[in-house]
Amino acid sequence: MQSNSQIKCPNCGTQIDVNDILSHQVEDELKQKYQLLLADQKNEFDKKQALLRQEKEAFEEKKQRDNELFQEKFEAKLKTEKVLLEEKLKTKLIEEQAEQFAAIQKELNEKSAQVKELNLSKVEVEKLKREKSELSEKLEAENQLKLNQLLLEEKDKIRKIEEEKNEMRFKELQKQLEDQKRLTEEMKRKQEQGSMQLQGEVQELAIEEWLISNFPLDTIEEIKKGARGGDCIQTVHTRSEQNCGTIYYESKRTKDFQVGWIEKFKNDIREKGANIGVLVTDAMPNGMERMGLKEGIWICNFDEFKGLCAVLRESIIQINNAIASQENKGDKMHLLYDFLTSNTFRMQVEAIVEGFSQMRIDLESEKRAMQRIWKQREKQIEKVILNTTDMYGSIKGIAGNAIQSVKALELPELEDENETIDE
């Protein structure tokens, strides 16, 4: 096939492919045909483009007229919408402002309530101060009354002492009358000796009656007349202890004090096994003007005896308690040591410390919580005031003097200027 499609040029002897020549001829024909068709289509396109250009120019003119008309209508409608929008904005701002002012008013009311509570607290403090002052005056008045009462009691004591002295004298007279009825003749012969014996018996009876009336728990044992020894023995008892100790009393009513009384009384005390000896006498030893201890014997007069007997009785009770407390001391110390080193004691101390520690923690927590609440409220109030101020400034910048001034949000100078401009 290839050999058939090629021919040899008679001039130059070059091999020429017939198919190539034919394809080039066909290609050239097609190019001429399509160029003519393309030229026709281009002319047609140019005509249509010119027509479109004319229609576009007409459309642009119409569009411009329509745009101008639409712009006029749009501007008119925009003005109307702007007025409506401003009205709505004013209404909304007024509502929001009212809500914010209501919130501010609520916060202010709460602050006012807190201020009222603070004022009430101050009033309460002042009331407490006044009550304290009144209480001080009341206490002073009560102390004055107590002082007056003490003065009255002292007067009563003095009166009772005088009455006791008079009572002793009355008993002496009564005893004298009774004895005079029985022993009239004997008293005439032994007047001085009888008088001394009578005085001693009266004082003995007074001592016994005093002890019995003031110490009802104790046993008062009288030494019988004619028996060797003192006048009476007081055995001290308490509600919890019996026979705590004994006090031996002897009464003397003579003009002179005999030194031999002390040694004799000491022998009697040793014989009776008493703890303390008390010699009640009108005549004091040389060198003693008042109650005192001489050679282990307490010496006093009848008036001093009334206070001395109570002191000596209390000392006997204290000594007895001290002796009793020394019993089983080693066992008690051992038990106390075991308790102090025990887990129970440690846990009790830890419980006490934990209680105080928890109380301190709770107190600090409450303090921090209250400070946080106060700080949070201050921030909220500052936030509300700041937002209100910003909102007021924005509205004031938009609406100008159409918005009435809020004195709380204006400076005094600005308020005066606004008033001057309004005038």
C-alpha positions as CSV (number, residue, x, y, z in Angstrom):
1,M,0.0,0.0,0.0
2,Q,2.8,2.4,0.8
3,S,4.6,1.6,-2.4
4,N,1.4,2.3,-4.4
5,S,0.7,5.7,-2.7
6,Q,4.2,7.1,-3.5
7,I,5.3,8.5,-6.8
8,K,8.7,9.7,-8.1
9,C,9.1,13.3,-9.3
10,P,10.3,13.2,-12.9
11,N,12.4,16.4,-12.5
12,C,14.2,15.8,-9.2
13,G,13.5,12.1,-8.7
14,T,12.1,12.7,-5.1
15,Q,9.7,10.3,-3.7
16,I,6.3,12.0,-3.1
17,D,3.5,10.6,-0.9
18,V,0.2,11.1,-2.7
19,N,-1.7,10.8,0.6
20,D,0.1,13.7,2.0
21,I,-0.7,15.8,-1.0
22,L,-4.3,14.9,-0.8
23,S,-4.5,15.5,2.9
24,H,-3.0,19.0,2.5
25,Q,-5.4,19.8,-0.3
26,V,-8.4,18.6,1.9
27,E,-7.0,20.6,4.8
28,D,-6.7,23.7,2.8
29,E,-10.2,23.4,1.4
30,L,-11.6,22.9,4.9
31,K,-9.6,25.9,6.2
32,Q,-11.0,28.1,3.4
33,K,-14.5,26.8,4.1
34,Y,-14.4,27.3,7.8
35,Q,-12.7,30.7,7.5
36,L,-15.6,31.8,5.3
37,L,-18.0,30.4,7.9
38,L,-16.1,32.0,10.7
39,A,-16.2,35.3,8.9
40,D,-20.0,35.0,8.5
41,Q,-20.4,34.1,12.1
42,K,-18.2,37.0,13.2
43,N,-20.2,39.4,11.2
44,E,-23.4,38.0,12.7
45,F,-21.8,38.2,16.2
46,D,-20.7,41.8,15.6
47,K,-24.3,42.7,14.6
48,K,-25.7,41.0,17.6
49,Q,-23.1,42.6,19.9
50,A,-24.0,46.0,18.5
51,L,-27.6,45.3,19.1
52,L,-26.8,44.1,22.6
53,R,-24.8,47.3,23.2
54,Q,-27.7,49.4,22.1
55,E,-30.0,47.3,24.4
56,K,-27.5,47.6,27.2
57,E,-27.3,51.4,26.8
58,A,-31.1,51.6,26.8
59,F,-31.2,49.3,29.8
60,E,-28.5,51.4,31.6
61,E,-30.5,54.5,31.0
62,K,-33.7,52.8,32.2
63,K,-31.8,51.3,35.1
64,Q,-30.4,54.8,36.0
65,R,-33.8,56.3,35.9
66,D,-35.2,53.4,38.0
67,N,-32.3,53.7,40.4
68,E,-32.9,57.4,40.9
69,L,-36.6,56.7,41.5
70,F,-35.7,53.8,43.8
71,Q,-33.1,56.0,45.6
72,E,-35.7,58.7,46.2
73,K,-38.2,56.1,47.5
74,F,-35.5,54.3,49.5
75,E,-34.3,57.6,51.1
76,A,-37.9,58.5,52.0
77,K,-38.5,55.0,53.4
78,L,-35.1,55.1,55.2
79,K,-36.1,58.4,56.9
80,T,-39.3,56.9,58.0
81,E,-37.6,53.7,59.2
82,K,-34.9,55.7,60.9
83,V,-37.6,57.7,62.8
84,L,-39.4,54.5,63.8
85,L,-36.0,52.9,64.7
86,E,-35.1,55.9,66.9
87,E,-38.5,55.7,68.6
88,K,-38.0,52.0,69.2
89,L,-34.5,52.5,70.4
90,K,-35.6,55.2,72.8
91,T,-38.3,53.0,74.1
92,K,-36.0,50.0,74.5
93,L,-33.3,52.2,76.2
94,I,-35.9,53.6,78.5
95,E,-37.1,50.1,79.4
96,E,-33.5,48.9,79.9
97,Q,-32.7,52.0,81.8
98,A,-35.8,51.4,84.0
99,E,-34.7,47.8,84.6
100,Q,-31.2,48.8,85.4
101,F,-32.4,51.6,87.6
102,A,-34.7,49.1,89.3
103,A,-31.7,46.8,89.9
104,I,-29.7,49.8,91.2
105,Q,-32.7,50.8,93.4
106,K,-32.8,47.2,94.7
107,E,-29.1,47.2,95.5
108,L,-29.5,50.7,97.1
109,N,-32.4,49.4,99.1
110,E,-30.3,46.4,100.3
111,K,-27.4,48.8,101.1
112,S,-29.9,51.0,102.9
113,A,-31.1,47.9,104.9
114,Q,-27.5,47.2,105.7
115,V,-27.0,50.8,106.8
116,K,-30.1,50.5,108.9
117,E,-28.8,47.4,110.5
118,L,-25.5,49.1,111.1
119,N,-27.3,52.1,112.6
120,L,-29.4,49.6,114.7
121,S,-26.1,48.0,115.8
122,K,-24.8,51.4,116.8
123,V,-28.0,52.2,118.6
124,E,-27.7,48.8,120.4
125,V,-24.1,49.6,121.3
126,E,-25.1,53.0,122.7
127,K,-27.9,51.3,124.5
128,L,-25.5,48.8,126.0
129,K,-23.2,51.6,127.0
130,R,-26.1,53.4,128.6
131,E,-27.2,50.2,130.3
132,K,-23.6,49.6,131.4
133,S,-23.5,53.1,132.9
134,E,-26.9,52.5,134.5
135,L,-25.6,49.2,135.8
136,S,-22.5,50.8,137.2
137,E,-24.7,53.4,139.0
138,K,-26.9,50.6,140.1
139,L,-24.0,48.6,141.4
140,E,-22.7,51.7,143.1
141,A,-26.1,52.1,144.7
142,E,-26.2,48.4,145.7
143,N,-22.6,48.7,147.1
144,Q,-23.7,51.7,149.1
145,L,-26.7,49.7,150.3
146,K,-24.5,46.8,151.2
147,L,-22.2,49.2,153.0
148,N,-25.1,50.5,154.9
149,Q,-26.2,46.9,155.6
150,L,-22.7,46.1,156.8
151,L,-22.8,49.1,159.1
152,L,-26.2,47.9,160.4
153,E,-24.8,44.4,160.9
154,E,-21.8,45.7,162.8
155,K,-24.1,47.8,164.9
156,D,-26.2,44.6,165.5
157,K,-23.0,42.7,166.4
158,I,-22.0,45.4,168.8
159,R,-25.5,45.4,170.2
160,K,-25.4,41.6,170.5
161,I,-22.0,41.7,172.3
162,E,-23.4,44.2,174.7
163,E,-26.5,42.0,175.1
164,E,-24.3,39.0,175.7
165,K,-22.4,40.9,178.3
166,N,-25.6,42.0,179.8
167,E,-26.9,38.4,179.5
168,M,-23.9,37.1,181.3
169,R,-24.5,39.7,184.0
170,F,-28.2,38.8,184.1
171,K,-27.3,35.1,184.5
172,E,-24.9,36.0,187.2
173,L,-27.7,37.9,189.0
174,Q,-30.1,35.1,188.3
175,K,-27.7,32.5,189.7
176,Q,-27.0,34.7,192.6
177,L,-30.7,35.0,193.4
178,E,-31.2,31.3,193.1
179,D,-28.3,30.5,195.3
180,Q,-29.2,33.3,197.8
181,K,-32.6,31.7,198.2
182,R,-31.0,28.3,199.1
183,L,-27.9,29.4,200.8
184,T,-28.6,32.8,202.4
185,E,-26.7,32.2,205.6
186,E,-23.7,30.4,203.9
187,M,-23.3,33.2,201.4
188,K,-23.1,35.7,204.3
189,R,-20.2,33.8,205.9
190,K,-18.3,33.1,202.6
191,Q,-19.3,36.0,200.5
192,E,-16.0,36.6,198.7
193,Q,-15.2,32.9,198.0
194,G,-18.8,32.2,196.9
195,S,-18.8,35.2,194.5
196,M,-15.6,33.9,192.8
197,Q,-17.0,30.4,192.4
198,L,-20.3,31.8,191.1
199,Q,-18.6,33.8,188.4
200,G,-16.7,30.8,187.3
201,E,-19.8,28.6,187.0
202,V,-21.6,31.3,185.0
203,Q,-18.7,31.5,182.5
204,E,-18.5,27.7,182.3
205,L,-22.2,27.6,181.4
206,A,-21.8,30.4,178.9
207,I,-18.9,28.6,177.2
208,E,-20.9,25.3,176.9
209,E,-24.1,27.1,175.6
210,W,-22.0,28.9,173.0
211,L,-20.4,25.8,171.8
212,I,-23.6,23.8,171.7
213,S,-25.5,26.5,169.8
214,N,-22.8,27.3,167.2
215,F,-21.5,23.8,166.6
216,P,-24.5,21.4,166.6
217,L,-22.5,18.6,164.9
218,D,-19.9,18.5,167.7
219,T,-20.1,16.7,171.0
220,I,-19.7,19.0,174.0
221,E,-18.8,16.9,177.1
222,E,-19.1,18.7,180.5
223,I,-16.6,17.8,183.2
224,K,-18.6,17.1,186.3
225,K,-18.2,19.3,189.3
226,G,-15.6,18.1,191.7
227,A,-13.9,15.9,189.1
228,R,-10.2,16.6,188.3
229,G,-9.5,18.6,185.1
230,G,-11.0,21.4,183.1
231,D,-14.6,22.4,182.4
232,C,-15.6,20.8,179.0
233,I,-14.2,18.9,176.0
234,Q,-15.3,19.6,172.4
235,T,-15.1,16.6,170.1
236,V,-15.1,18.0,166.5
237,H,-17.3,16.2,163.9
238,T,-18.2,17.0,160.3
239,R,-20.9,15.7,158.0
240,S,-18.4,13.3,156.4
241,E,-15.9,12.7,159.2
242,Q,-16.4,11.7,162.8
243,N,-14.0,12.5,165.7
244,C,-11.6,14.8,163.8
245,G,-10.0,15.9,167.1
246,T,-10.8,17.4,170.5
247,I,-10.5,20.8,172.1
248,Y,-10.2,21.1,175.9
249,Y,-11.6,24.3,177.6
250,E,-11.1,25.6,181.1
251,S,-12.6,28.8,182.5
252,K,-11.0,31.1,185.1
253,R,-12.6,34.3,186.5
254,T,-10.1,35.8,189.0
255,K,-8.4,39.2,189.4
256,D,-4.9,37.7,189.1
257,F,-3.5,35.1,186.6
258,Q,-1.7,32.2,188.3
259,V,1.3,30.8,186.4
260,G,0.6,27.3,187.8
261,W,-2.6,27.1,185.8
262,I,-0.7,26.5,182.6
263,E,1.3,23.5,183.8
264,K,-1.8,22.0,185.5
265,F,-3.9,22.5,182.4
266,K,-1.2,20.8,180.2
267,N,-1.3,17.8,182.5
268,D,-5.0,17.6,182.2
269,I,-4.8,17.8,178.4
270,R,-2.3,15.0,178.3
271,E,-4.5,12.9,180.6
272,K,-7.6,13.5,178.4
273,G,-5.7,13.0,175.1
274,A,-7.0,16.3,173.7
275,N,-5.4,18.0,170.7
276,I,-5.7,21.7,171.8
277,G,-6.2,23.4,175.1
278,V,-8.0,26.8,175.5
279,L,-7.9,28.7,178.8
280,V,-10.6,31.3,179.1
281,T,-9.8,33.9,181.7
282,D,-10.5,37.6,182.6
283,A,-7.0,38.1,183.9
284,M,-4.2,37.8,181.3
285,P,-0.7,36.7,182.0
286,N,2.1,39.2,182.3
287,G,3.2,40.4,178.9
288,M,0.0,39.4,177.1
289,E,-2.6,42.1,176.5
290,R,-4.8,40.0,174.2
291,M,-5.4,36.5,173.0
292,G,-2.2,34.4,172.2
293,L,-0.4,31.1,172.6
294,K,1.7,30.6,175.7
295,E,3.6,27.4,176.4
296,G,1.4,25.5,173.9
297,I,-1.9,26.7,175.6
298,W,-4.2,29.2,173.9
299,I,-5.2,32.0,176.4
300,C,-8.1,34.4,175.7
301,N,-11.0,36.2,177.3
302,F,-14.6,35.3,176.8
303,D,-15.2,37.7,173.9
304,E,-12.0,36.4,172.1
305,F,-13.1,32.8,172.8
306,K,-16.1,33.1,170.4
307,G,-13.8,33.7,167.4
308,L,-10.9,31.5,168.5
309,C,-13.0,28.4,169.0
310,A,-14.2,28.6,165.3
311,V,-10.6,29.0,164.1
312,L,-9.2,26.2,166.2
313,R,-12.1,23.9,165.1
314,E,-11.4,24.6,161.4
315,S,-7.7,24.0,161.9
316,I,-8.4,20.6,163.4
317,I,-10.7,19.7,160.4
318,Q,-8.0,20.8,157.9
319,I,-5.3,18.8,159.8
320,N,-7.5,15.7,159.8
321,N,-8.2,16.1,156.1
322,A,-4.5,16.5,155.4
323,I,-3.7,13.3,157.3
324,A,-6.5,11.5,155.5
325,S,-5.2,12.6,152.1
326,Q,-1.8,11.2,152.9
327,E,-3.3,7.7,153.2
328,N,-2.5,5.5,150.2
329,K,-0.6,8.4,148.7
330,G,1.7,6.1,146.8
331,D,-1.2,4.3,145.2
332,K,-2.8,7.6,144.3
333,M,0.3,8.9,142.7
334,H,0.7,5.7,140.7
335,L,-2.9,5.9,139.5
336,L,-2.5,9.5,138.6
337,Y,0.7,8.8,136.7
338,D,-1.0,5.9,134.8
339,F,-3.9,8.2,133.9
340,L,-1.6,11.1,132.7
341,T,0.3,8.6,130.5
342,S,-2.7,6.8,129.2
343,N,-4.3,7.0,125.8
344,T,-7.6,8.2,127.4
345,F,-5.9,11.3,128.8
346,R,-4.2,12.0,125.4
347,M,-7.4,11.6,123.5
348,Q,-9.3,13.9,125.9
349,V,-6.6,16.6,125.5
350,E,-6.6,16.1,121.7
351,A,-10.4,16.4,121.7
352,I,-10.2,19.7,123.6
353,V,-7.5,21.0,121.2
354,E,-9.4,19.9,118.1
355,G,-12.5,21.6,119.4
356,F,-10.7,24.9,119.8
357,S,-8.9,24.5,116.5
358,Q,-12.2,23.8,114.7
359,M,-13.8,26.8,116.3
360,R,-10.8,28.9,115.1
361,I,-11.1,27.5,111.6
362,D,-14.8,28.1,111.5
363,L,-14.3,31.7,112.7
364,E,-11.6,32.4,110.0
365,S,-13.9,30.8,107.3
366,E,-16.8,32.9,108.3
367,K,-14.6,36.0,108.3
368,R,-13.3,35.2,104.8
369,A,-16.8,34.4,103.5
370,M,-18.2,37.7,104.8
371,Q,-15.3,39.6,103.2
372,R,-15.9,37.8,99.9
373,I,-19.6,38.6,100.0
374,W,-19.0,42.2,100.8
375,K,-16.3,42.5,98.0
376,Q,-18.6,40.7,95.6
377,R,-21.5,43.1,96.4
378,E,-19.2,46.1,96.0
379,K,-18.0,44.8,92.6
380,Q,-21.7,44.3,91.5
381,I,-22.7,47.7,92.6
382,E,-19.6,49.2,90.8
383,K,-20.5,47.2,87.7
384,V,-24.1,48.4,87.8
385,I,-23.1,52.0,88.3
386,L,-20.5,51.9,85.6
387,N,-22.9,50.3,83.1
388,T,-25.6,52.8,84.0
389,T,-23.1,55.6,83.5
390,D,-22.0,54.3,80.2
391,M,-25.6,53.7,79.0
392,Y,-26.6,57.2,80.2
393,G,-23.5,58.7,78.4
394,S,-24.4,56.9,75.2
395,I,-28.0,58.0,75.3
396,K,-27.0,61.5,76.2
397,G,-24.6,61.5,73.2
398,I,-27.3,60.3,70.9
399,A,-30.3,62.3,72.1
400,G,-28.6,65.3,73.6
401,N,-30.7,67.5,75.8
402,A,-33.8,65.6,74.9
403,I,-32.9,63.2,77.8
404,Q,-33.4,64.7,81.2
405,S,-30.3,65.0,83.4
406,V,-29.8,62.6,86.2
407,K,-28.2,64.5,89.1
408,A,-26.4,61.5,90.5
409,L,-24.6,61.0,87.1
410,E,-23.8,64.7,86.4
411,L,-21.1,67.0,87.8
412,P,-22.4,70.2,89.5
413,E,-20.8,72.4,86.8
414,L,-22.4,70.4,84.0
415,E,-25.8,70.6,85.6
416,D,-25.5,74.5,85.9
417,E,-24.4,74.7,82.3
418,N,-27.3,72.5,81.1
419,E,-29.7,74.7,83.1
420,T,-28.2,77.9,81.6
421,I,-28.5,76.5,78.0
422,D,-32.1,75.4,78.6
423,E,-32.9,78.9,79.8
